[in-house]
Amino acid sequence: MKTIFISGGSTGIGAACVRMFNSRGWNVAFMDINTEAAEALVSTLEAPQNVLFIPGSVTERADIHRAVVAAKERFGGLDSVFANAGIHRRNTLLDISDEELELVIDTNIYGTVNTLRETVPLLLERGGGSVVINASDQWFVGKAHSFAYGLSKGALGQITRSLSVDLAPQGIRVNAVCPGTIHTPLVDNLFEKCSKNSDKSIEELWQDENSLYSRGKVGQPEEVAELVYFLASDASSFCTGGHYLVDGGLVAGR
């Protein structure tokens, strides 16, 4: 039985991945700061005995280390990692505070780097494996009022390329999923904040966002999870260094 480690696994795309890998026979270790959502998620799983939740923040390397050690003790090692945890803040270069910039970089960039620092050695112990990084369509395009987020996701896109070259000789594949707008709590929170600072309701903001996509609606976490599963599994054995859009054709149409 294979084992995956997922950061930010309590809600959204991370939770969809926990459910999918669990239902398909994998062991799953995941960490998140949202303990309540994590416990609720585990209670709904098909095989909860094959899942380990460890509370912690990716901004603290010690938390990641503790989670990875627990995963190894429980499951014997790791075959794959999904570096998923991240945050979004609405800002531009001219209005972002030092504190907010630092928070986004610490969470999205350092959080990912330190997750990989702690997990990749376990993949090496297995003789290889797969890394999947949650980047963004903002690896390909820029979006308004998304300075720090776009900066961080662009960095993750480059990390994907660099690591794929460095780790290929050691049998580790590295790829990135690049979602467009996915209906997750992160986006719900963003639209709630946007609504408070505009003359549009949350419902109107969702209508505007859905209209950007040819099928008339944004993506769902399960649609991203399908691609994460493919990239983590042996089915993608010839894929490394790639950035895979899950964006309903948004980037192609720009």
N, C-alpha and C positions, 0 to 999 in steps of 0.2 A: 504494500500500500504506500503510495506516494504522499509526501507532506509538503504543504505550502504555508508560508508565513505571510500574513496580510497586515499592513499598517492601516489605521483608520477604517476598521472593519465593522463598526457598529451600525452605520447608516449608509444610505445612498449606494454608490457603486461598490464600495467595500462590502457592505452587507449582502448585496446581490451576489458578489463573488463567494462570500462565506457560504451562502445557501447553495450555490451551484456546485462548488467543489465538494461540499459535504454530500450532496445528493448523488454525485458521480464517483463516490468511493474514496475520496482523498481524506487524509488527516488535515485538519486546519487549525493553525495557531494564529490568533489575531490579537492586536492591541488597539486600544482607543482610550480617550479620556472620558468618553460617555459610557459609564458603567451601567446605568439604567437601561439604555438602549441595547447594550451588548447582552445583558442578561435576558431581556425580552426576546432578542433574536435567537439566542441559544435554545430557549424554551420551545421554539417553533420548528427546530431543525429535525430532519428525518433521522439522523444518527448523531445525536448530541454527545454520545460517548467518544466520538472521534474528533471532538472540538475542544480547544483550550483557549479561554479568554484570559488575557493578562492586562489589567489596567495600566495605563501609562501614556506619556506624551512623547512624541517624536522630537520635541525640542530639548529633551533631556536624554543624552546618550546613555546615561546610567539606566534609565527606564527601558530603553531598547535592549541593552545588554541583558538586563534581568529577564525580559520577555523571551529573548532568544535562548538563553540558558534554560528557562523553563520548558520551552518548546523541544529542545534537544533531550532534556531529561524525560519528557513525556513520550515523545515519538521517535527518539533515537537519532534524529538529524533532519535535514531539510533537502528537498529536491527543487524547490522553486520559491521565489519571493515576489510579492506584488507590493511595490512601494507606492502606496495609494494616498496616504494621509496628506491633506493640504487645506489651505484656507483661501478665501477671496476677500479682498477689500476694494471698495470703489474709490479710486483716486487718480490724480494726474501728477506729473512731475512738480507742478507749481503749488499743489495743496497738500501733498502727503507729508505727514510728520515723520521725524526721525524714528519715533517709537513704532509707528505703523509699518514703515519700511523694514525696520529690523524684525518685527514680528513675522511678516510675510517671508522674508529671506530665511529666518531661523526655522520656520515651519516647513516651507515648501522646498527649499534648497538644502539647508543643513539637515533637516529632518530626513530627507531622502538619502543624502550622502551617508549619514550616520546609520540609517537603517541598512544600507548596503555594506557599510564597513563591518557591521555586526553579523550579517547573514551570509554574505558571500563566502567567508571562510568555511561555513558549514556545507555550502554547495561544493566547495573544493574537496572536502572530506569525502563526499559521495562520488567524486570523480567527475563532476560536472553538474549542470542543471540549467535552469532558466530564470532570468530576471525580467520582470515586466514593470515598467515605470508608467505611472499615470501622468502624462504630459497634458496637452490641450491642443485644440485647433489653433490656439494662439502661438504655437510653434510655427505655424504657417502664415497667419495673418495677425494684424493688429486690431484691437478693438478700443473704442472710446472709454475713457474713465477706468482703465484697467492697467495702469502703468506698472504697479508692483507685481501684480499677478502675471501679466505678460512677460515681464522681466524674468520672473522665477520659472515660468514654464518654458521659456526659451532656453534657460540654463539646463533644464531637465532634458530637453531635446538634444543638446550638445553632449550632456553626460551620457546619454544613450549611445551616441556614436563613439565617443571615446572609450567607454567601457567595452563595447562590442569588439573593438580592435584589441584591447588589452587582454580580455578574458577568453577570446576565441581559442587560443592555443591550449587553454586549460579546460576546454569542453563546456564553457558556460556561454549561453546565448543571451543577448540583451536586446530587448525591443521596447517600444513605447506605444501605448494606446493614446490617441489624441481625440478625445470626445469634443463634440460641439455642445450645445446646451442640453443637459440631461436633467430631468425633473427629479431633483434631490433636495434634501433639507438645506443644503448649502445655497442653492438657487432660491428656494423659498425665502430664506433669511435675507438674501440680497434684494429680492423684489420688495420685501416688506420695508427695508430701509429706503429703497428708491421711492416707494410710494409716499413715505413720510416727507420726502424732500421734493415732491413734484405734485402736479395737479391730477395725476392718474391713480386710479385704484389698482390694487394688486391684480384684480381680474383683467383690467385693461392692459396692464404690463404683460401678463401672460398671453393675451390675445396678440399683442404686437410681436412677442417673441415667437409664438407658434407660426405666425404668418411668414416668418423668414424661411420656413422649411417647405419644400415642395409637397410633402404629404399633409401639411397643415398642422403639424404638432412637433414638439421637441422629442428628444430621445428618452428612453427609459433605462434605468440602471441595468436591467437584465440584458439589454442589447449590447452594452459595453462588456458585461461579464462574459458573454459568449466569446468575444474576441480575446479577453484576458485568458480564458480557459484554453483556447486554441494555442495561444502563444506560450503558455506555461507547459503545455503537454508536448509529448513526443510527436504529435501530428504536425508541429511546426518545426521539425528538425532542421530544415534548410533556411530558416528565417533568423537573421540576426542583424542588428544595426538599423532596423526599420522603424518608421513612424507611421502608425496605422490609424487613419481617420475613421471615426465613427460619428459622422456629422451630418448625415442626411443630404450630402452633396453641397453643403453651404460653401465650403472653400472653393469647390469647382466652379460655382456660379458667380464668384466674385471677380 
